[in-house]
């Protein structure tokens, strides 16, 4: 019930978001008509269509996404005709006949209704729902993430429908108020014809904005009255954000946080036989949730490896729980190769079904859980950092379990390459996904879903914007290059730039060339490029392409692929 309330409030707040602007003209175009017969069916059609399409899209229904792309263009054509009809009575009389007839057949009314039937309004609502692309604020992001993780279900659709109904509620209030204002203007000023024409202009402007991708591009980035902060406060009030553990007095034992969940949900184990919580009694256990293309996981990995080596003979068991983020990370062969290349020699559970993840109620990569010899979780840490505190917990739990003569000092891994600590620059660019399911900051208009398309990169993307150039097919979690010579550009800020890449379906190597501000990187090259910017994609993993030798200032990154087939997944920065 609490989640339903949050979903509804998130939808209500959508009217304050800039992403609602393109559909407002379609809604207000019927503000001068009876609400029960016109406005209410329109909003109902909009809410139901959005909930259905969003449910299918969130759980990876590629066919539904493609169908929605065609539906968007059909809806744009219908609503463009609506706008032209509002501009001219003669045009309206000519173009309205088939749509009025359709509405009349659906509603069993006569042709004299003039398109005011509830069925006709519902049909326009369906068209509007196909066009609506709300900004993914914290609440909608939580709903879509849960849908993707848990799959299609009545609960998923109910939550998304509740969100859409919240948006419909605020639009209904605005529509009722707008209808009264328009009626007053007609009575007092005789301005009905001008209002109708103005609405026609706004409808056509909305069609143009959506056709140009402004609803999912510029408006998603430019906030006229951002609701993100309000939504986040609502979420924090219900489920407070994770806080650092309260400091304890020196020598004070860490508190008990719960029992170690079962480990039998793993789909496979590497570096040894399956482990059970019963067999681990008497041992201190560190559970590390990670995935091998996650830069934050890679930067914490040297400390986890060092703890495993240092305390292995003193009662510590380290378990890596590999919970994949991308589809290629579910392939056991890919994980086994990464484990070997990264020097991970402790047991690794492949948690492809997120069974262990859900057992811990975990939400983060990386996440460390410290378990005592009695099988109780005594401490946790999310993200990078606080390694000395983590080692203190390990030593304290080992001492509690009766292990003596523990080695002193703190581990100093001396990590290099992608595993080296980040720059600490709080202004560095955010993690950015290339696939349409979570893409933000794309400066090339609307991306075509699951279809080859010729993209043309703008000359000068703004900070934290990225672009495609060449023939690409954008999928839900990656973009695949169809022809050699394609490029990706990103204006970023940060010391390091990483990009998760993989070869094409045939697995053949893909050569690439990196440029920074139009020149070879020189001393600013990453570990996977040389000074001239040359490199090769050979496996599906994270590639470090830039490491600035001096500072972490703003730069324009470009990567050109000399062979087709590469798949690009996500940017991260350090």
C-alpha positions in Angstrom: 0.0 0.0 0.0 2.8 2.4 0.8 4.5 1.8 -2.5 1.2 2.3 -4.3 0.8 5.7 -2.5 4.3 6.6 -3.5 3.6 5.6 -7.1 0.5 7.7 -7.1 2.2 10.8 -5.7 5.0 10.4 -8.2 2.5 10.5 -11.0 0.7 13.6 -9.5 4.1 15.4 -9.5 4.6 14.6 -13.1 2.6 17.7 -14.2 5.4 19.8 -12.7 8.0 18.0 -14.9 9.1 19.4 -18.3 8.5 16.0 -19.9 4.7 16.5 -19.6 4.8 19.7 -21.8 4.6 17.9 -25.3 1.3 16.2 -24.4 -0.4 19.1 -22.6 -1.7 20.6 -25.9 -3.4 17.3 -26.8 -5.1 17.3 -23.4 -6.1 21.0 -23.4 -7.4 20.8 -27.0 -10.5 19.3 -25.5 -10.8 21.5 -22.5 -13.9 23.2 -23.8 -15.9 20.0 -24.0 -17.8 18.1 -21.3 -15.3 16.5 -18.9 -17.1 13.3 -18.3 -17.6 12.5 -22.0 -14.3 14.0 -23.3 -11.6 14.7 -20.8 -12.1 11.7 -18.5 -12.0 9.0 -21.3 -9.0 10.7 -22.9 -7.0 10.6 -19.6 -8.1 7.0 -19.0 -6.9 5.9 -22.4 -3.6 7.7 -21.8 -3.1 6.1 -18.4 -4.0 2.5 -19.5 -1.8 2.7 -22.6 1.2 4.0 -20.7 0.9 1.4 -18.0 0.7 -1.5 -20.6 3.6 -0.3 -22.8 5.8 0.6 -19.8 5.2 -2.9 -18.3 6.2 -4.7 -21.5 9.1 -2.4 -22.1 10.5 -2.7 -18.6 10.7 -6.4 -18.8 12.4 -6.4 -22.1 9.6 -7.0 -24.5 11.5 -6.0 -27.6 8.5 -6.6 -29.9 6.3 -4.4 -27.7 8.9 -1.6 -27.9 9.1 -1.9 -31.7 5.3 -1.9 -31.9 5.2 1.2 -29.7 7.6 3.0 -32.1 5.3 2.4 -35.0 2.4 3.4 -32.8 4.1 6.6 -31.9 4.3 7.6 -35.5 0.7 6.7 -36.2 -0.3 8.7 -33.1 1.7 11.7 -34.2 -0.1 11.6 -37.6 -3.5 11.4 -35.9 -2.7 14.3 -33.5 -1.2 16.4 -36.2 -4.5 16.1 -38.1 -6.2 17.2 -34.9 -4.0 20.2 -34.7 -4.7 21.2 -38.3 -8.4 20.7 -37.6 -8.2 23.2 -34.7 -6.5 25.7 -37.0 -9.1 25.6 -39.7 -12.8 24.8 -39.7 -12.6 23.8 -43.4 -9.7 21.5 -42.8 -11.5 20.1 -39.7 -14.6 19.3 -41.8 -12.5 17.4 -44.4 -10.2 15.4 -42.1 -12.7 14.7 -39.3 -15.0 12.4 -41.3 -13.1 9.1 -40.9 -12.2 9.7 -37.3 -15.7 10.8 -36.4 -17.1 7.7 -38.2 -14.7 5.5 -36.3 -15.6 7.1 -33.0 -19.3 6.8 -33.8 -19.1 3.1 -34.7 -17.2 2.4 -31.4 -19.7 4.4 -29.4 -22.9 3.5 -31.3 -23.7 7.2 -31.7 -24.9 9.1 -34.8 -22.7 11.1 -37.0 -24.1 14.3 -35.4 -21.9 13.7 -32.3 -19.1 15.5 -34.2 -16.3 13.4 -32.5 -17.3 14.3 -29.0 -18.1 10.7 -28.0 -16.4 9.0 -25.1 -15.0 6.3 -27.4 -13.4 9.0 -29.7 -11.9 10.7 -26.7 -10.6 7.4 -25.4 -9.0 6.8 -28.8 -7.2 10.1 -28.6 -6.1 9.2 -25.1 -4.6 6.0 -26.4 -2.7 8.0 -29.0 -1.5 10.4 -26.3 -0.4 7.5 -24.1 1.8 6.1 -26.9 3.5 9.5 -27.1 4.0 10.2 -23.4 7.6 9.7 -22.2 7.7 10.9 -18.6 11.0 11.9 -17.1 12.3 8.9 -15.1 12.6 10.6 -11.7 13.5 8.6 -8.5 10.0 7.1 -8.1 9.4 6.1 -11.7 13.0 4.8 -11.8 12.3 2.6 -8.8 9.1 1.2 -10.4 10.9 0.4 -13.7 13.9 -1.1 -12.0 11.6 -3.4 -9.9 9.7 -4.3 -13.1 12.9 -5.3 -14.9 14.1 -7.3 -11.9 10.9 -9.1 -11.0 9.4 -9.5 -14.5 5.9 -8.9 -15.8 3.2 -9.3 -13.2 -0.1 -7.9 -12.0 1.8 -6.0 -9.3 4.1 -4.4 -11.9 1.2 -3.3 -14.1 -0.8 -2.1 -11.0 2.1 0.1 -9.8 2.7 1.6 -13.3 -1.0 2.2 -13.7 -1.2 3.9 -10.3 1.7 6.2 -11.4 -0.2 7.0 -14.6 -3.4 7.6 -12.7 -1.6 10.0 -10.5 -0.5 11.9 -13.5 -4.1 11.7 -14.9 -5.4 13.2 -11.7 -3.3 16.3 -11.8 -4.1 16.7 -15.5 -7.8 16.3 -14.8 -7.7 19.1 -12.3 -5.8 21.3 -14.8 -8.3 20.3 -17.5 -11.3 21.2 -15.3 -9.8 24.6 -14.4 -8.8 25.1 -18.0 -12.3 24.3 -19.3 -13.8 26.9 -17.0 -11.3 29.5 -18.1 -12.0 28.8 -21.8 -15.7 29.0 -21.2 -15.3 32.3 -19.5 -13.2 33.7 -22.3 -15.8 32.6 -24.8 -18.6 34.3 -22.9 -16.8 37.6 -22.0 -14.5 38.1 -25.0 -15.9 36.1 -27.8 -12.4 34.6 -28.2 -13.3 31.0 -28.8 -12.0 31.0 -32.4 -8.7 32.4 -31.3 -8.4 30.0 -28.4 -9.1 27.1 -30.8 -6.5 28.3 -33.3 -3.9 28.8 -30.5 -4.5 25.3 -29.3 -4.0 24.1 -32.9 -0.6 25.7 -33.0 0.3 24.2 -29.6 -0.8 20.7 -30.7 1.3 21.0 -33.9 4.2 22.3 -31.8 3.8 19.3 -29.5 3.8 16.9 -32.5 7.0 18.5 -33.7 8.7 18.4 -30.3 7.9 14.6 -30.0 9.0 13.9 -33.6 12.3 15.6 -33.0 12.9 13.7 -29.8 12.7 16.7 -27.5 10.4 14.9 -25.1 13.1 12.3 -24.4 16.1 14.5 -24.9 16.1 18.2 -24.1 13.1 18.2 -21.8 14.4 15.2 -19.9 17.5 17.2 -19.1 16.2 20.8 -18.7 14.0 21.1 -15.7 11.5 23.9 -15.5 10.3 22.8 -12.1 12.2 19.6 -11.3 10.4 17.2 -9.1 13.4 15.0 -8.5 14.2 16.5 -5.2 10.6 16.2 -3.9 10.4 12.6 -5.1 13.7 11.7 -3.5 12.6 13.2 -0.2 9.4 11.1 -0.4 11.4 7.9 -1.0 13.9 8.8 1.8 11.0 9.4 4.2 9.7 5.9 3.5 13.0 4.1 3.0 15.9 6.2 4.2 19.0 6.2 2.0 21.7 3.9 3.4 23.7 5.8 6.0 27.3 5.0 7.1 27.3 2.9 10.2 27.4 4.8 13.4 30.9 5.1 14.8 31.6 2.7 17.6 33.8 3.2 20.6 37.3 1.7 20.2 37.0 -2.0 20.8 33.2 -2.1 21.0 31.8 -5.1 19.2 29.8 -4.4 16.0 26.0 -5.0 16.4 24.1 -8.0 15.1 22.2 -7.0 11.9 20.7 -10.4 11.0 21.4 -13.9 10.0 23.4 -15.0 7.0 20.9 -15.9 4.3 21.1 -19.2 2.4 23.7 -19.4 -0.4 22.1 -22.3 -2.3 20.5 -20.0 -5.0 23.7 -19.7 -7.0 23.5 -21.0 -10.5 27.2 -22.1 -10.4 30.3 -21.8 -8.3 33.9 -21.0 -9.4 37.1 -21.8 -7.6 35.7 -24.6 -5.6 32.6 -26.6 -4.6 29.3 -24.9 -3.5 29.4 -23.4 0.0 26.6 -23.5 2.5 26.0 -21.3 5.5 26.0 -24.5 7.7 29.5 -25.4 6.5 30.7 -21.9 7.2 29.9 -22.0 10.9 33.0 -21.3 12.9 34.5 -19.2 10.1 34.4 -15.4 9.7 32.9 -14.7 6.3 33.1 -11.6 4.0 30.5 -11.6 1.2 31.3 -9.3 -1.6 28.6 -8.5 -4.2 30.2 -7.5 -7.5 30.1 -7.8 -11.2 33.2 -7.7 -13.4 32.4 -4.7 -15.7 31.5 -2.4 -12.7 34.3 0.2 -12.2 33.4 0.6 -8.5 33.7 -3.1 -8.0 37.0 -3.2 -9.8 38.4 -0.4 -7.6 37.4 -2.2 -4.4 38.6 -5.6 -5.6 42.3 -5.2 -4.7 41.3 -4.8 -1.0 39.0 -7.8 -1.1 41.8 -9.9 -2.7 44.3 -8.6 -0.2 42.1 -9.4 2.8 41.5 -12.9 1.4 45.3 -13.5 1.1 46.2 -12.0 4.4 43.6 -13.7 6.6 42.9 -16.9 4.8 45.0 -19.0 7.2 43.5 -17.1 10.2 39.8 -18.1 9.8 38.5 -15.7 7.1 36.5 -17.0 4.1 35.8 -14.5 1.3 32.9 -15.2 -1.0 32.4 -13.2 -4.2 28.8 -13.1 -5.3 28.8 -12.2 -8.9 25.4 -10.6 -9.6 25.3 -9.6 -13.3 24.3 -6.2 -14.6 24.5 -6.9 -18.4 23.4 -10.0 -20.2 27.0 -10.9 -21.2 27.9 -11.1 -17.5 25.5 -14.0 -17.1 27.7 -16.2 -19.3 29.8 -18.5 -17.0 32.7 -18.5 -19.5 32.9 -14.7 -19.5 32.9 -14.6 -15.7 35.4 -17.4 -15.4 37.8 -15.6 -17.8 37.4 -12.3 -15.8 38.0 -14.1 -12.5 41.2 -15.5 -13.8 42.4 -12.3 -15.4 41.6 -10.3 -12.2 43.4 -12.8 -10.0 40.4 -13.8 -7.9 41.2 -17.1 -6.3 38.5 -17.3 -3.6 35.1 -18.9 -4.1 32.8 -17.0 -6.5 29.0 -17.7 -6.6 27.3 -16.9 -9.9 24.0 -15.3 -8.9 22.4 -15.1 -12.3 18.9 -15.4 -10.8 19.6 -12.8 -8.1 18.6 -15.3 -5.5 21.4 -14.5 -3.1 21.1 -10.8 -3.9 17.4 -10.9 -2.8 18.2 -13.0 0.2 20.4 -10.2 1.5 17.9 -7.5 0.3 20.9 -6.0 -1.4 20.7 -3.0 -3.8 24.3 -2.0 -4.5 27.5 -2.9 -6.4 29.9 -3.3 -4.6 28.4 -4.3 -1.3 30.4 -6.0 1.6 28.7 -8.0 4.4 30.8 -9.1 7.4 29.5 -12.3 9.0 30.8 -13.7 12.3 31.6 -17.3 13.2 28.0 -17.9 14.5 26.5 -17.0 11.1 25.3 -13.5 12.0 25.8 -10.4 9.9 27.6 -7.9 12.0 28.5 -5.1 9.6 28.1 -4.0 6.0 29.5 -1.4 3.6 28.1 -0.2 0.3 30.3 1.3 -2.4 34.0 2.1 -2.3 36.1 3.4 0.5 36.4 2.8 4.3 38.8 0.0 3.8 40.6 0.4 7.1 37.3 0.3 8.9 36.4 -2.9 7.0 39.7 -4.5 8.0 39.1 -3.5 11.6 35.8 -5.4 11.5 37.4 -8.5 10.1 40.1 -8.5 12.8 37.5 -8.0 15.5 35.3 -10.8 14.3 38.3 -13.1 14.0 39.4 -12.3 17.5 35.8 -12.9 18.8 36.0 -16.4 17.2 39.2 -17.2 19.1 41.7 -16.8 16.3 45.0 -15.5 17.7 48.3 -14.1 16.3 46.5 -12.2 13.6 48.8 -10.3 11.2 49.0 -6.5 12.0 48.8 -3.4 9.9 46.4 -2.6 7.0 46.6 -3.9 3.5 48.1 -1.6 0.9 47.3 -3.1 -2.5 49.0 -0.5 -4.7 46.4 -1.0 -7.4 47.1 0.2 -10.9 45.1 0.6 -14.1 41.3 0.5 -13.8 41.6 -0.9 -10.2 43.4 2.3 -9.0 41.4 4.5 -6.7 39.2 7.2 -8.3 40.2 10.9 -8.6 37.7 12.0 -5.9 36.4 14.7 -8.2 32.8 15.3 -7.1 32.1 17.1 -10.4 33.1 14.1 -12.6 30.5 13.0 -15.2 27.9 10.4 -14.1 27.7 6.8 -15.1 25.9 6.8 -18.5 24.2 3.9 -20.2 24.1 3.6 -24.0 21.1 1.2 -24.4 17.7 2.9 -24.6 16.4 1.2 -21.4 18.5 3.6 -19.2 20.1 6.1 -21.6 20.4 9.7 -20.5 22.3 12.6 -22.0 21.9 11.5 -25.6 22.4 14.6 -27.9 21.4 13.0 -31.2 17.6 13.3 -30.9 15.4 10.2 -30.4 17.1 6.9 -30.8 15.5 4.3 -32.9 14.8 1.2 -30.9 16.1 -2.1 -32.2 16.4 -0.9 -35.7 19.5 0.1 -37.8 19.7 3.9 -38.2 22.1 6.4 -39.6 23.1 8.9 -36.9 24.8 12.2 -37.4 26.6 13.6 -34.4 26.2 17.3 -33.5 29.4 19.3 -33.8 29.6 20.4 -30.1 27.8 18.3 -27.5 27.4 20.0 -24.1 29.0 18.7 -20.9 27.8 15.2 -20.0 26.1 14.7 -23.4 27.1 11.9 -25.8 26.3 11.2 -29.4 26.4 8.4 -32.0 27.7 8.8 -35.6 27.3 6.2 -38.3 25.0 3.3 -38.7 24.0 1.8 -35.3 21.3 -0.3 -33.9 20.4 0.8 -30.3 19.1 -2.1 -28.2 17.8 -2.0 -24.6 21.3 -2.3 -23.0 23.7 -1.6 -25.8 24.3 0.0 -29.2 25.7 -2.2 -32.0 27.7 -0.8 -34.9 26.4 -2.0 -38.3 29.2 -0.5 -40.5 32.9 0.3 -39.9 33.7 3.9 -39.3 31.0 4.6 -36.6 31.9 6.9 -33.8 30.8 7.7 -30.2 31.6 11.1 -28.7 31.2 12.3 -25.1 32.0 15.7 -23.5 33.0 14.5 -20.1 34.7 15.6 -16.9 36.9 13.3 -14.9 40.4 11.9 -14.7 39.4 8.5 -16.1 37.0 7.5 -18.8 35.9 3.9 -19.1 33.6 2.3 -21.6 32.1 -1.2 -21.4 32.5 -2.8 -24.8 32.2 -6.2 -26.5 32.9 -7.6 -29.9 30.1 -8.5 -32.3 28.2 -11.7 -32.7 31.1 -13.5 -34.4 33.4 -12.6 -31.6 36.1 -11.2 -33.9 38.3 -8.3 -32.7 37.2 -4.7 -33.4 39.9 -2.1 -33.8 39.3 1.4 -32.5 41.0 4.8 -32.4 40.5 7.3 -29.6 40.8 11.1 -29.8 40.7 13.7 -27.1 39.8 17.2 -28.2 40.4 16.1 -31.7 44.0 14.8 -31.1 45.7 11.6 -30.1 45.6 11.2 -26.3 49.4 11.0 -25.8 50.1 10.9 -22.1 46.4 10.9 -21.3 45.8 7.5 -22.8 44.2 4.7 -20.7 45.5 1.2 -20.0 43.6 -0.1 -23.1 44.9 2.4 -25.6 48.4 3.5 -26.6 49.6 7.1 -27.0 48.3 7.3 -30.5 44.8 6.2 -29.2 44.8 2.8 -30.8 43.3 -0.3 -29.2 41.3 -3.4 -29.9 38.1 -4.8 -28.4 38.6 -8.5 -27.9 36.3 -9.5 -25.0 33.2 -8.2 -23.3 34.5 -6.1 -20.4 35.3 -2.6 -19.2 38.0 -0.7 -21.2 39.9 2.1 -19.7 40.3 4.6 -22.6 41.4 7.8 -20.9 43.5 8.6 -17.8 44.4 12.2 -17.8 47.9 12.8 -16.7 47.1 16.2 -15.1 43.8 16.8 -13.4 40.3 15.9 -14.3 39.1 18.8 -16.5 36.4 18.9 -19.2 37.4 17.2 -22.4 35.8 16.0 -25.7 36.3 12.2 -26.1 35.8 10.5 -29.4 36.2 6.8 -30.3 36.1 5.6 -33.9 35.7 1.9 -34.6 37.6 0.7 -37.6 35.6 -2.6 -37.8 31.9 -3.3 -37.6 30.1 -5.3 -34.9 31.2 -3.6 -31.7 28.6 -3.3 -28.9 28.9 -0.3 -26.5 27.1 -0.6 -23.1 28.0 2.1 -20.5 30.4 4.9 -19.6 31.9 5.4 -16.2 34.3 8.0 -14.9 37.0 8.3 -12.2 
